[in-house]
Amino acid sequence: MGTSFSPVFEYLRENKRKYKDAVVIYFTDGWGEHELSVKPLNYNNIWVLTESAKDLSIKHPYGRVLEMNIEEIRKRNNK
């Protein structure tokens, strides 16, 4: 099954008065639900994938999808 991403967006929606302009940064391998059961309040969502950006299971991410290249980070840290 993978990660259930919706609970975060559900919590923000339930507390939207406090979080209506929140930016969500989700670090994930991309494996999880295919559709969010709760639509995000806005498009201020950044999905940072530890694997390939094409591997995000969400069909409509409501935001930007970025790929984090682990090998490149390791190379930089070893210099």
PDB file with one MODEL, atoms N, CA, C and O in Angstrom:
MODEL        1
ATOM      1  N   MET A   1       0.839  -1.198   0.000  1.00  0.00           N
ATOM      2  CA  MET A   1       0.000   0.000   0.000  1.00  0.00           C
ATOM      3  C   MET A   1       0.871   1.244   0.000  1.00  0.00           C
ATOM      4  O   MET A   1       0.751   2.066  -0.909  1.00  0.00           O
ATOM      5  N   GLY A   2       1.734   1.411   0.975  1.00  0.00           N
ATOM      6  CA  GLY A   2       2.574   2.601   1.029  1.00  0.00           C
ATOM      7  C   GLY A   2       2.033   3.638   1.996  1.00  0.00           C
ATOM      8  O   GLY A   2       1.204   3.349   2.859  1.00  0.00           O
ATOM      9  N   THR A   3       2.526   4.846   1.823  1.00  0.00           N
ATOM     10  CA  THR A   3       2.183   5.947   2.717  1.00  0.00           C
ATOM     11  C   THR A   3       0.791   6.490   2.441  1.00  0.00           C
ATOM     12  O   THR A   3       0.373   6.614   1.290  1.00  0.00           O
ATOM     13  N   SER A   4       0.090   6.806   3.501  1.00  0.00           N
ATOM     14  CA  SER A   4      -1.189   7.497   3.382  1.00  0.00           C
ATOM     15  C   SER A   4      -0.910   8.986   3.559  1.00  0.00           C
ATOM     16  O   SER A   4      -0.648   9.446   4.671  1.00  0.00           O
ATOM     17  N   PHE A   5      -0.965   9.733   2.467  1.00  0.00           N
ATOM     18  CA  PHE A   5      -0.649  11.164   2.486  1.00  0.00           C
ATOM     19  C   PHE A   5      -1.811  12.014   2.994  1.00  0.00           C
ATOM     20  O   PHE A   5      -1.596  13.105   3.522  1.00  0.00           O
ATOM     21  N   SER A   6      -3.023  11.528   2.841  1.00  0.00           N
ATOM     22  CA  SER A   6      -4.230  12.311   3.135  1.00  0.00           C
ATOM     23  C   SER A   6      -4.364  12.810   4.575  1.00  0.00           C
ATOM     24  O   SER A   6      -4.871  13.915   4.769  1.00  0.00           O
ATOM     25  N   PRO A   7      -3.936  12.052   5.602  1.00  0.00           N
ATOM     26  CA  PRO A   7      -4.134  12.544   6.973  1.00  0.00           C
ATOM     27  C   PRO A   7      -3.530  13.926   7.240  1.00  0.00           C
ATOM     28  O   PRO A   7      -4.091  14.706   8.010  1.00  0.00           O
ATOM     29  N   VAL A   8      -2.413  14.229   6.622  1.00  0.00           N
ATOM     30  CA  VAL A   8      -1.817  15.559   6.801  1.00  0.00           C
ATOM     31  C   VAL A   8      -2.762  16.624   6.262  1.00  0.00           C
ATOM     32  O   VAL A   8      -3.009  17.633   6.922  1.00  0.00           O
ATOM     33  N   PHE A   9      -3.287  16.399   5.070  1.00  0.00           N
ATOM     34  CA  PHE A   9      -4.184  17.376   4.456  1.00  0.00           C
ATOM     35  C   PHE A   9      -5.525  17.439   5.183  1.00  0.00           C
ATOM     36  O   PHE A   9      -6.161  18.492   5.233  1.00  0.00           O
ATOM     37  N   GLU A  10      -5.946  16.327   5.736  1.00  0.00           N
ATOM     38  CA  GLU A  10      -7.170  16.311   6.538  1.00  0.00           C
ATOM     39  C   GLU A  10      -6.989  17.175   7.790  1.00  0.00           C
ATOM     40  O   GLU A  10      -7.865  17.968   8.133  1.00  0.00           O
ATOM     41  N   TYR A  11      -5.861  17.018   8.464  1.00  0.00           N
ATOM     42  CA  TYR A  11      -5.585  17.818   9.664  1.00  0.00           C
ATOM     43  C   TYR A  11      -5.549  19.313   9.322  1.00  0.00           C
ATOM     44  O   TYR A  11      -6.121  20.132  10.042  1.00  0.00           O
ATOM     45  N   LEU A  12      -4.884  19.659   8.233  1.00  0.00           N
ATOM     46  CA  LEU A  12      -4.807  21.073   7.835  1.00  0.00           C
ATOM     47  C   LEU A  12      -6.187  21.625   7.504  1.00  0.00           C
ATOM     48  O   LEU A  12      -6.503  22.764   7.851  1.00  0.00           O
ATOM     49  N   ARG A  13      -7.005  20.827   6.839  1.00  0.00           N
ATOM     50  CA  ARG A  13      -8.360  21.270   6.496  1.00  0.00           C
ATOM     51  C   ARG A  13      -9.207  21.455   7.754  1.00  0.00           C
ATOM     52  O   ARG A  13      -9.964  22.421   7.854  1.00  0.00           O
ATOM     53  N   GLU A  14      -9.085  20.535   8.713  1.00  0.00           N
ATOM     54  CA  GLU A  14      -9.834  20.648   9.966  1.00  0.00           C
ATOM     55  C   GLU A  14      -9.411  21.876  10.772  1.00  0.00           C
ATOM     56  O   GLU A  14     -10.190  22.393  11.573  1.00  0.00           O
ATOM     57  N   ASN A  15      -8.198  22.337  10.565  1.00  0.00           N
ATOM     58  CA  ASN A  15      -7.659  23.493  11.279  1.00  0.00           C
ATOM     59  C   ASN A  15      -7.324  24.618  10.303  1.00  0.00           C
ATOM     60  O   ASN A  15      -6.347  25.345  10.485  1.00  0.00           O
ATOM     61  N   LYS A  16      -8.148  24.749   9.271  1.00  0.00           N
ATOM     62  CA  LYS A  16      -7.822  25.675   8.176  1.00  0.00           C
ATOM     63  C   LYS A  16      -7.722  27.130   8.597  1.00  0.00           C
ATOM     64  O   LYS A  16      -7.027  27.911   7.948  1.00  0.00           O
ATOM     65  N   ARG A  17      -8.387  27.499   9.643  1.00  0.00           N
ATOM     66  CA  ARG A  17      -8.280  28.885  10.103  1.00  0.00           C
ATOM     67  C   ARG A  17      -6.835  29.207  10.481  1.00  0.00           C
ATOM     68  O   ARG A  17      -6.354  30.318  10.255  1.00  0.00           O
ATOM     69  N   LYS A  18      -6.164  28.237  11.051  1.00  0.00           N
ATOM     70  CA  LYS A  18      -4.787  28.406  11.492  1.00  0.00           C
ATOM     71  C   LYS A  18      -3.783  28.121  10.370  1.00  0.00           C
ATOM     72  O   LYS A  18      -2.707  28.718  10.338  1.00  0.00           O
ATOM     73  N   TYR A  19      -4.131  27.205   9.442  1.00  0.00           N
ATOM     74  CA  TYR A  19      -3.176  26.732   8.446  1.00  0.00           C
ATOM     75  C   TYR A  19      -3.558  27.031   7.002  1.00  0.00           C
ATOM     76  O   TYR A  19      -3.024  26.394   6.094  1.00  0.00           O
ATOM     77  N   LYS A  20      -4.454  27.968   6.758  1.00  0.00           N
ATOM     78  CA  LYS A  20      -4.946  28.199   5.393  1.00  0.00           C
ATOM     79  C   LYS A  20      -3.842  28.563   4.400  1.00  0.00           C
ATOM     80  O   LYS A  20      -3.977  28.298   3.206  1.00  0.00           O
ATOM     81  N   ASP A  21      -2.757  29.163   4.877  1.00  0.00           N
ATOM     82  CA  ASP A  21      -1.651  29.540   3.998  1.00  0.00           C
ATOM     83  C   ASP A  21      -0.415  28.670   4.211  1.00  0.00           C
ATOM     84  O   ASP A  21       0.688  29.047   3.814  1.00  0.00           O
ATOM     85  N   ALA A  22      -0.596  27.525   4.827  1.00  0.00           N
ATOM     86  CA  ALA A  22       0.533  26.647   5.146  1.00  0.00           C
ATOM     87  C   ALA A  22       1.208  26.111   3.888  1.00  0.00           C
ATOM     88  O   ALA A  22       0.564  25.880   2.865  1.00  0.00           O
ATOM     89  N   VAL A  23       2.499  25.924   3.989  1.00  0.00           N
ATOM     90  CA  VAL A  23       3.271  25.261   2.945  1.00  0.00           C
ATOM     91  C   VAL A  23       3.602  23.870   3.466  1.00  0.00           C
ATOM     92  O   VAL A  23       4.162  23.727   4.553  1.00  0.00           O
ATOM     93  N   VAL A  24       3.260  22.855   2.699  1.00  0.00           N
ATOM     94  CA  VAL A  24       3.533  21.475   3.091  1.00  0.00           C
ATOM     95  C   VAL A  24       4.722  20.978   2.279  1.00  0.00           C
ATOM     96  O   VAL A  24       4.710  21.025   1.049  1.00  0.00           O
ATOM     97  N   ILE A  25       5.746  20.502   2.976  1.00  0.00           N
ATOM     98  CA  ILE A  25       6.894  19.888   2.314  1.00  0.00           C
ATOM     99  C   ILE A  25       6.893  18.423   2.728  1.00  0.00           C
ATOM    100  O   ILE A  25       7.145  18.085   3.884  1.00  0.00           O
ATOM    101  N   TYR A  26       6.606  17.574   1.771  1.00  0.00           N
ATOM    102  CA  TYR A  26       6.464  16.140   2.014  1.00  0.00           C
ATOM    103  C   TYR A  26       7.712  15.425   1.482  1.00  0.00           C
ATOM    104  O   TYR A  26       7.931  15.403   0.270  1.00  0.00           O
ATOM    105  N   PHE A  27       8.522  14.849   2.351  1.00  0.00           N
ATOM    106  CA  PHE A  27       9.657  14.025   1.942  1.00  0.00           C
ATOM    107  C   PHE A  27       9.170  12.586   1.869  1.00  0.00           C
ATOM    108  O   PHE A  27       8.665  12.045   2.853  1.00  0.00           O
ATOM    109  N   THR A  28       9.319  11.977   0.719  1.00  0.00           N
ATOM    110  CA  THR A  28       8.740  10.647   0.512  1.00  0.00           C
ATOM    111  C   THR A  28       9.489   9.881  -0.578  1.00  0.00           C
ATOM    112  O   THR A  28      10.159  10.467  -1.428  1.00  0.00           O
ATOM    113  N   ASP A  29       9.357   8.569  -0.527  1.00  0.00           N
ATOM    114  CA  ASP A  29       9.876   7.747  -1.623  1.00  0.00           C
ATOM    115  C   ASP A  29       8.865   7.706  -2.769  1.00  0.00           C
ATOM    116  O   ASP A  29       9.141   7.143  -3.829  1.00  0.00           O
ATOM    117  N   GLY A  30       7.688   8.310  -2.549  1.00  0.00           N
ATOM    118  CA  GLY A  30       6.673   8.398  -3.599  1.00  0.00           C
ATOM    119  C   GLY A  30       5.625   7.311  -3.571  1.00  0.00           C
ATOM    120  O   GLY A  30       4.597   7.427  -4.238  1.00  0.00           O
ATOM    121  N   TRP A  31       5.864   6.253  -2.811  1.00  0.00           N
ATOM    122  CA  TRP A  31       4.935   5.133  -2.778  1.00  0.00           C
ATOM    123  C   TRP A  31       3.816   5.401  -1.786  1.00  0.00           C
ATOM    124  O   TRP A  31       4.070   5.643  -0.606  1.00  0.00           O
ATOM    125  N   GLY A  32       2.594   5.358  -2.257  1.00  0.00           N
ATOM    126  CA  GLY A  32       1.450   5.587  -1.384  1.00  0.00           C
ATOM    127  C   GLY A  32       0.154   5.580  -2.156  1.00  0.00           C
ATOM    128  O   GLY A  32       0.040   4.983  -3.227  1.00  0.00           O
ATOM    129  N   GLU A  33      -0.813   6.255  -1.588  1.00  0.00           N
ATOM    130  CA  GLU A  33      -2.131   6.276  -2.219  1.00  0.00           C
ATOM    131  C   GLU A  33      -2.079   6.968  -3.576  1.00  0.00           C
ATOM    132  O   GLU A  33      -1.193   7.783  -3.835  1.00  0.00           O
ATOM    133  N   HIS A  34      -3.031   6.637  -4.436  1.00  0.00           N
ATOM    134  CA  HIS A  34      -3.063   7.186  -5.794  1.00  0.00           C
ATOM    135  C   HIS A  34      -3.871   8.469  -5.880  1.00  0.00           C
ATOM    136  O   HIS A  34      -3.648   9.304  -6.757  1.00  0.00           O
ATOM    137  N   GLU A  35      -4.805   8.613  -4.961  1.00  0.00           N
ATOM    138  CA  GLU A  35      -5.646   9.810  -4.905  1.00  0.00           C
ATOM    139  C   GLU A  35      -5.750  10.272  -3.472  1.00  0.00           C
ATOM    140  O   GLU A  35      -5.885   9.458  -2.558  1.00  0.00           O
ATOM    141  N   LEU A  36      -5.687  11.575  -3.269  1.00  0.00           N
ATOM    142  CA  LEU A  36      -5.884  12.115  -1.922  1.00  0.00           C
ATOM    143  C   LEU A  36      -7.367  12.073  -1.596  1.00  0.00           C
ATOM    144  O   LEU A  36      -8.198  12.469  -2.413  1.00  0.00           O
ATOM    145  N   SER A  37      -7.697  11.599  -0.419  1.00  0.00           N
ATOM    146  CA  SER A  37      -9.111  11.554  -0.025  1.00  0.00           C
ATOM    147  C   SER A  37      -9.590  12.922   0.441  1.00  0.00           C
ATOM    148  O   SER A  37     -10.793  13.166   0.540  1.00  0.00           O
ATOM    149  N   VAL A  38      -8.651  13.808   0.725  1.00  0.00           N
ATOM    150  CA  VAL A  38      -8.967  15.178   1.144  1.00  0.00           C
ATOM    151  C   VAL A  38      -8.183  16.128   0.250  1.00  0.00           C
ATOM    152  O   VAL A  38      -6.956  16.053   0.185  1.00  0.00           O
ATOM    153  N   LYS A  39      -8.878  17.008  -0.429  1.00  0.00           N
ATOM    154  CA  LYS A  39      -8.218  17.972  -1.302  1.00  0.00           C
ATOM    155  C   LYS A  39      -7.465  19.005  -0.457  1.00  0.00           C
ATOM    156  O   LYS A  39      -8.030  19.538   0.499  1.00  0.00           O
ATOM    157  N   PRO A  40      -6.201  19.299  -0.789  1.00  0.00           N
ATOM    158  CA  PRO A  40      -5.457  20.314  -0.040  1.00  0.00           C
ATOM    159  C   PRO A  40      -6.113  21.692  -0.134  1.00  0.00           C
ATOM    160  O   PRO A  40      -6.853  21.980  -1.075  1.00  0.00           O
ATOM    161  N   LEU A  41      -5.832  22.524   0.846  1.00  0.00           N
ATOM    162  CA  LEU A  41      -6.408  23.866   0.887  1.00  0.00           C
ATOM    163  C   LEU A  41      -5.877  24.753  -0.232  1.00  0.00           C
ATOM    164  O   LEU A  41      -6.569  25.664  -0.686  1.00  0.00           O
ATOM    165  N   ASN A  42      -4.657  24.491  -0.676  1.00  0.00           N
ATOM    166  CA  ASN A  42      -4.038  25.316  -1.702  1.00  0.00           C
ATOM    167  C   ASN A  42      -3.014  24.472  -2.470  1.00  0.00           C
ATOM    168  O   ASN A  42      -2.920  23.260  -2.272  1.00  0.00           O
ATOM    169  N   TYR A  43      -2.264  25.121  -3.334  1.00  0.00           N
ATOM    170  CA  TYR A  43      -1.246  24.429  -4.114  1.00  0.00           C
ATOM    171  C   TYR A  43       0.150  24.676  -3.543  1.00  0.00           C
ATOM    172  O   TYR A  43       1.142  24.509  -4.252  1.00  0.00           O
ATOM    173  N   ASN A  44       0.238  25.068  -2.280  1.00  0.00           N
ATOM    174  CA  ASN A  44       1.516  25.313  -1.619  1.00  0.00           C
ATOM    175  C   ASN A  44       2.106  24.016  -1.086  1.00  0.00           C
ATOM    176  O   ASN A  44       2.492  23.933   0.080  1.00  0.00           O
ATOM    177  N   ASN A  45       2.173  23.018  -1.936  1.00  0.00           N
ATOM    178  CA  ASN A  45       2.676  21.703  -1.543  1.00  0.00           C
ATOM    179  C   ASN A  45       3.901  21.372  -2.368  1.00  0.00           C
ATOM    180  O   ASN A  45       3.911  21.527  -3.589  1.00  0.00           O
ATOM    181  N   ILE A  46       4.935  20.912  -1.679  1.00  0.00           N
ATOM    182  CA  ILE A  46       6.162  20.510  -2.347  1.00  0.00           C
ATOM    183  C   ILE A  46       6.425  19.058  -1.984  1.00  0.00           C
ATOM    184  O   ILE A  46       6.586  18.714  -0.813  1.00  0.00           O
ATOM    185  N   TRP A  47       6.465  18.223  -2.992  1.00  0.00           N
ATOM    186  CA  TRP A  47       6.727  16.799  -2.815  1.00  0.00           C
ATOM    187  C   TRP A  47       8.192  16.570  -3.154  1.00  0.00           C
ATOM    188  O   TRP A  47       8.583  16.698  -4.314  1.00  0.00           O
ATOM    189  N   VAL A  48       9.006  16.233  -2.163  1.00  0.00           N
ATOM    190  CA  VAL A  48      10.426  15.979  -2.372  1.00  0.00           C
ATOM    191  C   VAL A  48      10.613  14.466  -2.373  1.00  0.00           C
ATOM    192  O   VAL A  48      10.440  13.800  -1.352  1.00  0.00           O
ATOM    193  N   LEU A  49      10.967  13.945  -3.534  1.00  0.00           N
ATOM    194  CA  LEU A  49      11.085  12.497  -3.682  1.00  0.00           C
ATOM    195  C   LEU A  49      12.526  12.048  -3.534  1.00  0.00           C
ATOM    196  O   LEU A  49      13.438  12.627  -4.124  1.00  0.00           O
ATOM    197  N   THR A  50      12.712  11.019  -2.747  1.00  0.00           N
ATOM    198  CA  THR A  50      14.040  10.445  -2.564  1.00  0.00           C
ATOM    199  C   THR A  50      14.368   9.490  -3.696  1.00  0.00           C
ATOM    200  O   THR A  50      15.500   9.019  -3.806  1.00  0.00           O
ATOM    201  N   GLU A  51      13.405   9.206  -4.522  1.00  0.00           N
ATOM    202  CA  GLU A  51      13.574   8.363  -5.705  1.00  0.00           C
ATOM    203  C   GLU A  51      13.244   9.218  -6.924  1.00  0.00           C
ATOM    204  O   GLU A  51      13.251  10.445  -6.826  1.00  0.00           O
ATOM    205  N   SER A  52      12.964   8.621  -8.035  1.00  0.00           N
ATOM    206  CA  SER A  52      12.665   9.341  -9.264  1.00  0.00           C
ATOM    207  C   SER A  52      11.344  10.111  -9.159  1.00  0.00           C
ATOM    208  O   SER A  52      10.365   9.602  -8.613  1.00  0.00           O
ATOM    209  N   ALA A  53      11.324  11.321  -9.676  1.00  0.00           N
ATOM    210  CA  ALA A  53      10.125  12.168  -9.616  1.00  0.00           C
ATOM    211  C   ALA A  53       8.949  11.546 -10.344  1.00  0.00           C
ATOM    212  O   ALA A  53       7.799  11.860 -10.038  1.00  0.00           O
ATOM    213  N   LYS A  54       9.213  10.678 -11.294  1.00  0.00           N
ATOM    214  CA  LYS A  54       8.110  10.028 -12.019  1.00  0.00           C
ATOM    215  C   LYS A  54       7.435   8.951 -11.191  1.00  0.00           C
ATOM    216  O   LYS A  54       6.407   8.408 -11.595  1.00  0.00           O
ATOM    217  N   ASP A  55       8.012   8.633 -10.022  1.00  0.00           N
ATOM    218  CA  ASP A  55       7.474   7.559  -9.189  1.00  0.00           C
ATOM    219  C   ASP A  55       6.462   8.003  -8.138  1.00  0.00           C
ATOM    220  O   ASP A  55       6.053   7.181  -7.318  1.00  0.00           O
ATOM    221  N   LEU A  56       6.049   9.245  -8.127  1.00  0.00           N
ATOM    222  CA  LEU A  56       5.039   9.686  -7.164  1.00  0.00           C
ATOM    223  C   LEU A  56       3.709   9.022  -7.498  1.00  0.00           C
ATOM    224  O   LEU A  56       3.217   9.130  -8.621  1.00  0.00           O
ATOM    225  N   SER A  57       3.139   8.342  -6.527  1.00  0.00           N
ATOM    226  CA  SER A  57       1.902   7.585  -6.761  1.00  0.00           C
ATOM    227  C   SER A  57       0.680   8.480  -6.924  1.00  0.00           C
ATOM    228  O   SER A  57      -0.293   8.082  -7.564  1.00  0.00           O
ATOM    229  N   ILE A  58       0.716   9.683  -6.356  1.00  0.00           N
ATOM    230  CA  ILE A  58      -0.418  10.619  -6.448  1.00  0.00           C
ATOM    231  C   ILE A  58      -0.571  11.085  -7.893  1.00  0.00           C
ATOM    232  O   ILE A  58       0.382  11.579  -8.497  1.00  0.00           O
ATOM    233  N   LYS A  59      -1.757  10.929  -8.436  1.00  0.00           N
ATOM    234  CA  LYS A  59      -2.012  11.330  -9.825  1.00  0.00           C
ATOM    235  C   LYS A  59      -2.040  12.858  -9.976  1.00  0.00           C
ATOM    236  O   LYS A  59      -1.533  13.394 -10.961  1.00  0.00           O
ATOM    237  N   HIS A  60      -2.628  13.549  -9.005  1.00  0.00           N
ATOM    238  CA  HIS A  60      -2.713  15.012  -9.028  1.00  0.00           C
ATOM    239  C   HIS A  60      -2.149  15.539  -7.704  1.00  0.00           C
ATOM    240  O   HIS A  60      -2.869  15.582  -6.707  1.00  0.00           O
ATOM    241  N   PRO A  61      -0.871  15.941  -7.679  1.00  0.00           N
ATOM    242  CA  PRO A  61      -0.219  16.288  -6.416  1.00  0.00           C
ATOM    243  C   PRO A  61      -0.568  17.659  -5.828  1.00  0.00           C
ATOM    244  O   PRO A  61      -0.162  17.951  -4.703  1.00  0.00           O
ATOM    245  N   TYR A  62      -1.298  18.499  -6.544  1.00  0.00           N
ATOM    246  CA  TYR A  62      -1.650  19.829  -6.023  1.00  0.00           C
ATOM    247  C   TYR A  62      -0.410  20.584  -5.559  1.00  0.00           C
ATOM    248  O   TYR A  62      -0.369  21.097  -4.441  1.00  0.00           O
ATOM    249  N   GLY A  63       0.571  20.646  -6.400  1.00  0.00           N
ATOM    250  CA  GLY A  63       1.794  21.360  -6.048  1.00  0.00           C
ATOM    251  C   GLY A  63       2.955  20.895  -6.907  1.00  0.00           C
ATOM    252  O   GLY A  63       2.775  20.277  -7.956  1.00  0.00           O
ATOM    253  N   ARG A  64       4.128  21.204  -6.438  1.00  0.00           N
ATOM    254  CA  ARG A  64       5.356  20.930  -7.181  1.00  0.00           C
ATOM    255  C   ARG A  64       6.005  19.630  -6.720  1.00  0.00           C
ATOM    256  O   ARG A  64       6.010  19.317  -5.529  1.00  0.00           O
ATOM    257  N   VAL A  65       6.552  18.874  -7.671  1.00  0.00           N
ATOM    258  CA  VAL A  65       7.242  17.624  -7.373  1.00  0.00           C
ATOM    259  C   VAL A  65       8.718  17.808  -7.711  1.00  0.00           C
ATOM    260  O   VAL A  65       9.074  18.137  -8.842  1.00  0.00           O
ATOM    261  N   LEU A  66       9.567  17.591  -6.710  1.00  0.00           N
ATOM    262  CA  LEU A  66      11.008  17.722  -6.892  1.00  0.00           C
ATOM    263  C   LEU A  66      11.676  16.390  -6.600  1.00  0.00           C
ATOM    264  O   LEU A  66      11.188  15.591  -5.801  1.00  0.00           O
ATOM    265  N   GLU A  67      12.790  16.170  -7.255  1.00  0.00           N
ATOM    266  CA  GLU A  67      13.536  14.925  -7.055  1.00  0.00           C
ATOM    267  C   GLU A  67      14.828  15.225  -6.311  1.00  0.00           C
ATOM    268  O   GLU A  67      15.584  16.118  -6.694  1.00  0.00           O
ATOM    269  N   MET A  68      15.072  14.478  -5.254  1.00  0.00           N
ATOM    270  CA  MET A  68      16.296  14.625  -4.475  1.00  0.00           C
ATOM    271  C   MET A  68      17.229  13.487  -4.889  1.00  0.00           C
ATOM    272  O   MET A  68      16.907  12.311  -4.717  1.00  0.00           O
ATOM    273  N   ASN A  69      18.381  13.851  -5.433  1.00  0.00           N
ATOM    274  CA  ASN A  69      19.336  12.860  -5.889  1.00  0.00           C
ATOM    275  C   ASN A  69      20.256  12.490  -4.730  1.00  0.00           C
ATOM    276  O   ASN A  69      21.196  13.222  -4.419  1.00  0.00           O
ATOM    277  N   ILE A  70      19.988  11.365  -4.100  1.00  0.00           N
ATOM    278  CA  ILE A  70      20.731  10.922  -2.913  1.00  0.00           C
ATOM    279  C   ILE A  70      22.206  10.720  -3.232  1.00  0.00           C
ATOM    280  O   ILE A  70      23.066  11.116  -2.445  1.00  0.00           O
ATOM    281  N   GLU A  71      22.511  10.116  -4.365  1.00  0.00           N
ATOM    282  CA  GLU A  71      23.911   9.857  -4.722  1.00  0.00           C
ATOM    283  C   GLU A  71      24.684  11.161  -4.884  1.00  0.00           C
ATOM    284  O   GLU A  71      25.832  11.256  -4.451  1.00  0.00           O
ATOM    285  N   GLU A  72      24.078  12.150  -5.492  1.00  0.00           N
ATOM    286  CA  GLU A  72      24.730  13.453  -5.672  1.00  0.00           C
ATOM    287  C   GLU A  72      24.990  14.122  -4.320  1.00  0.00           C
ATOM    288  O   GLU A  72      26.040  14.733  -4.121  1.00  0.00           O
ATOM    289  N   ILE A  73      24.067  14.013  -3.423  1.00  0.00           N
ATOM    290  CA  ILE A  73      24.232  14.580  -2.083  1.00  0.00           C
ATOM    291  C   ILE A  73      25.377  13.881  -1.354  1.00  0.00           C
ATOM    292  O   ILE A  73      26.195  14.533  -0.706  1.00  0.00           O
ATOM    293  N   ARG A  74      25.432  12.566  -1.460  1.00  0.00           N
ATOM    294  CA  ARG A  74      26.531  11.805  -0.825  1.00  0.00           C
ATOM    295  C   ARG A  74      27.881  12.227  -1.388  1.00  0.00           C
ATOM    296  O   ARG A  74      28.841  12.389  -0.634  1.00  0.00           O
ATOM    297  N   LYS A  75      27.966  12.408  -2.698  1.00  0.00           N
ATOM    298  CA  LYS A  75      29.220  12.826  -3.322  1.00  0.00           C
ATOM    299  C   LYS A  75      29.659  14.189  -2.801  1.00  0.00           C
ATOM    300  O   LYS A  75      30.832  14.390  -2.487  1.00  0.00           O
ATOM    301  N   ARG A  76      28.717  15.123  -2.709  1.00  0.00           N
ATOM    302  CA  ARG A  76      29.047  16.466  -2.214  1.00  0.00           C
ATOM    303  C   ARG A  76      29.514  16.421  -0.767  1.00  0.00           C
ATOM    304  O   ARG A  76      30.442  17.140  -0.397  1.00  0.00           O
ATOM    305  N   ASN A  77      28.890  15.595   0.052  1.00  0.00           N
ATOM    306  CA  ASN A  77      29.243  15.502   1.470  1.00  0.00           C
ATOM    307  C   ASN A  77      30.590  14.836   1.707  1.00  0.00           C
ATOM    308  O   ASN A  77      31.213  15.064   2.744  1.00  0.00           O
ATOM    309  N   ASN A  78      31.050  14.019   0.768  1.00  0.00           N
ATOM    310  CA  ASN A  78      32.335  13.335   0.904  1.00  0.00           C
ATOM    311  C   ASN A  78      33.509  14.146   0.405  1.00  0.00           C
ATOM    312  O   ASN A  78      34.647  13.685   0.487  1.00  0.00           O
ATOM    313  N   LYS A  79      33.271  15.332  -0.108  1.00  0.00           N
ATOM    314  CA  LYS A  79      34.364  16.186  -0.610  1.00  0.00           C
ATOM    315  C   LYS A  79      35.012  16.949   0.514  1.00  0.00           C
ATOM    316  O   LYS A  79      35.947  17.715   0.281  1.00  0.00           O
TER     317      LYS A  79
ENDMDL
END
